[in-house]
């Protein structure tokens, strides 16, 4: 066992206990100095000495947790070896006590063991009143019982091998978690950067449109201003001429000027009625009043993945109607009584056994409906694991294999329900798709694969006749 435990903290290069341990992506551990020397020696062609997987200097990761585990394991080994030596010394000893080990009171050799007082004693001690009624054994019997007990303790020490295996596995899972965190962190940053890039691009486009609109309007305004200023300048010049002529008291000069210039003057040129002020008319339409909504609608085109666009299979039932495009299901007028099975369940035309998948279903203001996932292993659609709304019972989750309902309190009635199927973890989550608030998560009760399933609820004399619609974007 000790050698097995030692092997777990042994560096594959120097064959000594790990010192300043580091890990590689292949989950093998080395002393930092050993693996860096190996890297320096082999350069770009460095591979893991154990599994031969290529690695670089950036792949060498230190771990305080791994270092603490190695130190704790080393201390445990020291303690284990000391305990094993103690057990071996006791179990391999002679049954007969050393003749020098004698009763200090009666100077007689120890022959008996008092289990009540847990003391060695001689024959005379056993006859004394002090030990009357006590449970005593011979040294040989007490020794054999002690060996059995210690052997059982020694057997328990073999459980350390399982603990070592658990420690190694837990260490590997911790490394995996850190690697997964880095992967997800990079993935999230990349996806947000894509959205930021899209928004920056749209901002540039809208600002360019704004600039073009402004330049176009300003050009027309400035042209109008130039014409009015030019006209005003000409009018003032003519006014000066007229004033000087009116001041002339010589009839001959006046009539001569009138003959040559005066008859050509147009009073219309001097009127401001032929001009108007161009008002401010800069307007961007929806980009001015509904900018965020229009950009959001455009952004949907660049978002992946989006909720699946799956159609609903028409089961041919007389109580439900499936729209021609396969996206909506609706109760028929024949479905009158709630207690007669209400409406059947219909499922989407595609099922999944692996990965994660998301749908959105518009429930609108319906008072009764069911939305969830169902197993396709049986070939028949049932309610599987579903979220319900009932005008009698409110919101609840129920599974086909369980008669017990899980009652839910939802503050605001959602108009859309999001269904997130996680096949790898065998669970389904429900969301208020209007606000993306998580409603609940529950484990699947039946075998994969699963598909989306819907029930539009009973007709209720037309009060619940609106359809359920699978959304797509």
C-alpha positions in Angstrom: 0.0 0.0 0.0 2.8 2.4 1.0 4.6 1.7 -2.3 1.4 2.3 -4.2 0.8 5.6 -2.4 4.5 6.6 -3.0 4.0 5.9 -6.7 1.3 8.5 -6.9 3.6 11.3 -5.7 6.6 10.1 -7.6 8.0 12.2 -10.5 8.3 10.0 -13.6 11.6 11.7 -14.5 13.7 11.8 -11.3 11.7 9.0 -9.6 11.7 11.0 -6.4 8.8 12.6 -4.5 7.4 15.5 -6.4 9.1 18.9 -5.6 7.2 22.0 -6.6 4.8 19.9 -8.6 3.3 21.1 -11.9 0.8 19.5 -14.4 0.6 19.2 -18.1 -2.7 19.2 -20.2 -2.5 15.4 -20.4 -2.9 15.4 -16.5 0.5 14.0 -15.7 2.5 15.6 -12.9 6.3 16.4 -12.7 8.7 18.3 -10.6 8.9 21.8 -12.1 12.7 21.6 -12.5 12.5 18.1 -14.1 10.0 19.1 -16.8 11.5 22.5 -17.5 14.9 20.8 -18.0 13.2 18.3 -20.3 11.6 21.1 -22.3 14.9 23.0 -22.6 16.6 19.9 -23.8 14.0 19.0 -26.5 12.7 22.4 -27.5 9.7 22.6 -29.8 9.7 18.8 -30.1 9.0 18.3 -26.3 6.4 15.5 -25.5 5.2 14.2 -22.2 7.6 11.5 -21.0 4.6 9.3 -20.0 2.0 9.6 -22.8 4.1 11.2 -25.5 1.7 14.1 -26.0 3.2 17.3 -27.3 3.4 20.3 -25.0 4.9 23.8 -24.7 6.2 26.0 -21.9 2.8 27.7 -21.6 1.2 24.3 -20.9 3.2 23.8 -17.6 0.8 24.8 -14.8 1.7 25.0 -11.2 -0.9 24.2 -8.5 -0.8 25.1 -4.8 -3.5 22.5 -4.2 -1.4 19.8 -5.9 1.6 20.9 -3.8 -0.4 20.7 -0.6 -1.7 17.2 -1.5 1.8 16.0 -2.1 3.0 17.3 1.2 0.0 15.8 3.0 0.6 12.5 1.3 4.3 12.5 2.3 3.4 13.2 5.9 0.7 10.5 5.8 3.3 8.0 4.5 5.7 8.8 7.4 2.9 8.3 9.9 1.7 5.1 8.2 5.2 3.6 8.2 5.6 4.4 11.9 2.2 2.8 12.7 3.0 -0.3 10.6 6.4 -0.7 12.4 4.6 -0.5 15.7 2.0 -3.0 14.7 4.7 -5.4 13.4 6.7 -5.1 16.6 3.7 -6.0 18.7 2.3 -8.8 16.5 5.7 -10.5 16.1 6.6 -10.4 19.8 6.9 -13.4 22.1 3.8 -14.4 24.0 5.8 -15.0 27.2 6.7 -11.8 29.1 10.3 -11.1 29.8 11.2 -12.7 33.1 12.3 -9.3 34.3 8.7 -8.1 33.9 7.4 -9.1 37.3 4.7 -7.9 39.6 6.3 -5.0 41.6 4.0 -5.9 44.6 4.4 -9.7 44.8 7.6 -10.2 42.8 5.8 -12.8 40.7 5.9 -13.1 36.9 2.9 -11.6 35.0 0.6 -14.5 34.0 -2.8 -12.8 33.6 -4.3 -9.6 32.1 -7.2 -7.7 33.7 -9.4 -6.4 30.9 -11.5 -4.4 33.4 -8.5 -2.4 34.5 -6.4 -3.0 31.4 -3.4 -4.1 33.5 -0.9 -6.9 33.7 -1.1 -8.9 36.9 0.3 -12.0 38.6 -1.7 -14.9 40.0 -1.6 -13.5 43.5 -3.0 -10.2 42.2 -6.0 -12.0 40.8 -6.9 -13.4 44.2 -6.9 -10.0 45.9 -10.1 -8.1 46.6 -9.0 -5.3 44.3 -9.6 -7.5 41.2 -12.6 -9.4 42.5 -15.4 -9.6 39.8 -13.1 -8.3 37.1 -12.8 -10.0 33.7 -9.3 -11.6 33.5 -7.6 -13.6 30.8 -4.4 -15.5 30.5 -1.6 -13.6 28.8 -1.8 -15.9 25.8 -5.5 -15.4 25.2 -5.2 -11.6 25.8 -2.3 -11.5 23.4 -4.2 -13.4 20.7 -7.2 -11.1 21.1 -5.0 -8.1 20.8 -3.4 -9.4 17.6 -6.8 -10.0 16.1 -7.8 -6.4 16.9 -4.5 -4.9 15.6 -4.8 -7.1 12.4 -8.2 -5.6 11.8 -6.7 -2.1 12.3 -4.0 -3.1 9.8 -6.6 -4.2 7.3 -8.3 -0.8 7.6 -5.0 0.8 6.6 -5.4 -0.8 3.1 -8.3 1.6 2.7 -5.7 4.2 2.1 -5.1 2.8 -1.3 -8.7 3.8 -2.2 -8.2 7.2 -0.6 -5.1 7.7 -2.7 -7.1 6.8 -5.8 -9.8 9.3 -4.8 -7.2 12.0 -4.1 -5.7 11.5 -7.6 -9.1 11.5 -9.3 -10.2 14.6 -7.3 -6.9 16.4 -8.3 -7.6 15.6 -11.9 -11.1 16.9 -11.7 -9.9 20.1 -10.1 -7.4 20.6 -13.0 -10.3 19.8 -15.5 -12.5 22.4 -13.8 -9.7 25.0 -14.0 -9.2 24.2 -17.7 -13.0 24.3 -18.3 -13.1 27.7 -16.6 -10.5 29.1 -18.9 -12.2 27.6 -22.0 -15.6 29.1 -20.9 -14.0 32.4 -20.0 -12.4 32.7 -23.5 -15.6 31.5 -25.1 -17.7 34.1 -23.3 -15.3 36.9 -24.0 -15.2 35.9 -27.7 -19.0 35.9 -28.0 -19.4 39.2 -26.2 -16.6 40.7 -28.4 -18.6 39.5 -31.4 -21.7 41.4 -30.1 -19.6 44.5 -29.3 -18.1 44.4 -32.8 -21.6 44.1 -34.3 -22.8 47.1 -32.2 -19.7 49.2 -33.0 -20.3 48.4 -36.7 -24.0 49.4 -36.5 -23.1 52.5 -34.5 -20.7 53.5 -37.3 -23.4 52.9 -39.9 -26.0 54.9 -38.1 -23.6 57.8 -37.4 -22.6 57.7 -41.1 -26.3 57.9 -42.0 -26.7 60.8 -39.6 -23.7 62.6 -41.1 -25.1 62.2 -44.6 -28.6 63.4 -43.6 -27.0 66.5 -41.9 -24.8 67.3 -44.8 -27.7 67.0 -47.3 -30.0 69.3 -45.3 -27.3 71.8 -44.4 -26.3 72.1 -48.0 -29.9 73.0 -49.0 -30.2 75.4 -46.1 -26.9 77.1 -46.8 -27.8 77.5 -50.5 -31.1 79.1 -49.5 -29.3 81.4 -47.1 -26.8 82.4 -49.8 -29.6 83.3 -52.2 -31.4 85.4 -49.6 -28.1 87.2 -48.6 -27.3 87.8 -52.3 -30.7 89.2 -53.0 -30.6 91.4 -49.9 -27.2 92.8 -51.0 -28.5 93.6 -54.5 -31.7 95.2 -53.1 -29.7 97.5 -50.8 -27.5 98.5 -53.6 -30.5 99.4 -55.8 -32.0 101.2 -52.8 -28.9 103.4 -52.6 -29.1 104.2 -56.2 -32.8 105.2 -56.0 -32.2 107.4 -53.0 -29.5 109.3 -54.8 -31.8 109.7 -57.8 -34.6 111.0 -55.7 -32.4 113.6 -54.2 -31.6 114.9 -57.7 -33.6 118.2 -58.4 -32.7 118.5 -62.1 -35.6 117.3 -64.3 -33.5 116.7 -67.4 -31.0 114.5 -65.5 -33.8 112.6 -63.8 -35.8 112.0 -67.0 -32.6 110.9 -68.8 -31.8 108.4 -66.0 -35.4 107.2 -66.0 -35.3 106.6 -69.7 -32.0 104.7 -69.5 -32.3 102.7 -66.2 -35.5 103.4 -64.3 -37.9 101.6 -66.5 -35.8 98.4 -66.2 -36.2 98.2 -62.4 -38.4 95.4 -61.1 -40.1 96.0 -57.8 -40.6 92.2 -57.6 -36.9 91.7 -57.0 -37.1 93.8 -53.9 -40.0 91.7 -52.2 -39.2 89.1 -49.4 -42.4 87.2 -50.2 -40.6 85.1 -52.7 -38.3 83.6 -50.1 -38.9 81.2 -47.1 -36.9 79.7 -44.2 -36.2 76.0 -44.5 -37.0 74.5 -41.1 -34.9 72.0 -39.2 -35.8 68.6 -40.8 -33.1 66.2 -39.6 -34.8 62.9 -38.9 -33.6 59.3 -38.9 -37.0 57.6 -38.8 -37.0 54.4 -36.6 -33.3 54.8 -35.8 -34.3 58.0 -34.0 -37.4 56.7 -32.1 -36.8 52.9 -32.0 -33.1 52.6 -32.4 -32.5 49.8 -29.8 -35.4 47.7 -31.0 -34.4 47.9 -34.7 -30.7 47.1 -33.9 -31.8 44.2 -31.7 -33.9 42.8 -34.5 -30.9 43.1 -36.8 -28.6 41.6 -34.2 -30.8 38.4 -34.1 -29.5 37.6 -37.6 -25.9 37.3 -36.3 -26.7 35.4 -33.1 -26.0 31.7 -33.1 -27.4 29.3 -32.0 -31.0 30.5 -31.8 -34.0 28.5 -30.6 -34.7 25.6 -32.8 -37.3 26.0 -35.6 -39.0 22.6 -35.3 -42.5 21.8 -36.4 -45.1 19.8 -34.5 -46.2 16.4 -35.6 -49.9 16.2 -36.4 -51.2 13.2 -34.4 -54.5 13.2 -36.2 -56.4 13.8 -33.0 -59.9 15.1 -33.1 -59.4 17.5 -30.2 -56.4 19.5 -31.4 -55.6 21.3 -34.6 -52.0 21.8 -36.0 -51.4 24.8 -38.2 -50.4 24.3 -41.8 -46.8 25.4 -41.1 -46.6 23.0 -38.1 -45.7 25.7 -35.6 -49.0 26.1 -33.7 -51.3 23.8 -31.9 -54.9 24.7 -30.9 -57.7 23.0 -29.0 -60.9 22.3 -31.0 -64.3 23.1 -29.8 -65.0 19.4 -29.1 -62.7 19.4 -26.1 -65.3 20.5 -23.5 -64.5 18.7 -20.2 -61.3 19.1 -18.3 -61.7 15.8 -16.4 -61.8 13.6 -19.5 -58.1 13.7 -20.3 -58.2 17.3 -21.6 -56.2 17.5 -24.9 -53.5 15.0 -26.1 -49.8 15.9 -26.2 -48.1 16.6 -29.5 -44.3 16.5 -30.0 -41.8 18.2 -32.3 -40.6 16.3 -35.3 -36.9 16.1 -34.0 -35.6 14.4 -30.9 -32.2 14.6 -29.2 -30.1 12.2 -27.2 -27.0 14.3 -26.7 -26.0 17.9 -26.2 -28.0 20.9 -25.2 -31.1 22.3 -27.0 -33.4 25.2 -26.5 -36.9 26.1 -27.7 -39.3 29.0 -27.0 -43.1 28.6 -27.0 -45.5 31.5 -27.1 -48.3 30.8 -24.6 -49.8 34.3 -24.8 -52.7 34.9 -22.3 -53.9 31.3 -22.3 -55.3 30.1 -19.0 -54.5 26.4 -19.5 -51.5 24.8 -21.3 -48.5 22.4 -20.9 -45.0 22.8 -22.3 -42.1 20.4 -21.8 -40.1 17.5 -23.2 -41.1 13.9 -23.7 -39.2 10.6 -24.3 -39.4 9.3 -27.8 -38.2 5.8 -26.8 -41.8 4.4 -26.7 -42.9 6.0 -29.9 -45.8 7.8 -28.3 -46.0 11.4 -27.1 -46.9 12.0 -23.5 -46.4 14.9 -21.1 -42.9 13.6 -20.0 -41.5 16.4 -17.9 -43.6 19.5 -18.3 -44.5 22.9 -16.9 -48.2 23.5 -16.6 -50.5 26.4 -16.2 -54.0 25.7 -15.0 -56.8 28.2 -14.3 -57.6 26.1 -11.2 -54.1 25.2 -9.9 -51.8 27.9 -11.2 -48.3 27.0 -12.3 -46.7 23.6 -11.5 -44.3 21.0 -12.8 -45.2 17.4 -13.2 -43.7 14.2 -14.7 -45.5 11.4 -16.3 -44.0 8.9 -13.9 -45.0 10.9 -10.8 -48.5 11.9 -9.6 -47.1 14.5 -7.3 -47.1 18.1 -8.6 -44.4 20.6 -7.8 -46.3 23.8 -7.2 -44.6 27.0 -8.4 -45.0 30.7 -7.7 -44.4 32.9 -10.7 -44.9 36.6 -10.0 -45.6 37.8 -13.6 -47.4 35.6 -16.1 -44.9 34.9 -19.0 -46.1 35.2 -22.5 -43.3 32.9 -23.7 -41.8 29.8 -22.1 -38.1 28.8 -22.7 -37.3 25.1 -22.6 -33.6 24.1 -22.2 -33.0 20.4 -22.6 -29.6 19.2 -21.3 -29.2 15.6 -22.5 -25.7 15.2 -21.1 -26.9 16.0 -17.5 -30.3 14.5 -18.1 -32.3 17.5 -17.0 -34.6 20.1 -18.3 -34.9 23.8 -17.3 -37.8 26.2 -17.8 -37.4 30.0 -18.3 -39.7 33.0 -18.6 -38.5 33.8 -22.1 -39.8 37.4 -21.9 -37.3 38.3 -19.2 -35.0 35.2 -19.3 -35.6 34.5 -15.6 -35.0 30.9 -14.6 -38.2 29.2 -13.4 -37.0 25.7 -12.4 -34.8 22.7 -13.3 -35.8 19.1 -12.9 -34.2 15.8 -13.7 -35.6 13.7 -16.6 -37.6 10.7 -15.5 -37.4 8.7 -18.8 -34.8 7.4 -21.2 -33.4 9.6 -24.0 -33.9 10.7 -26.7 -36.3 13.6 -25.9 -38.2 16.1 -28.0 -40.3 19.2 -27.3 -43.9 18.4 -26.5 -47.0 20.7 -26.2 -50.5 20.5 -25.0 -52.8 23.5 -25.7 -55.1 22.6 -22.9 -58.9 22.2 -22.9 -61.1 24.4 -25.1 -63.1 25.8 -22.1 -66.0 27.1 -24.2 -63.7 29.2 -26.2 -61.9 30.9 -23.3 -58.8 28.9 -24.0 -58.9 28.6 -27.8 -55.7 30.6 -28.5 -52.9 28.4 -29.9 -49.5 27.5 -28.6 -46.8 28.6 -31.1 -43.2 27.4 -31.4 -41.2 30.6 -31.9 -38.4 30.9 -34.4 -36.0 33.7 -35.2 
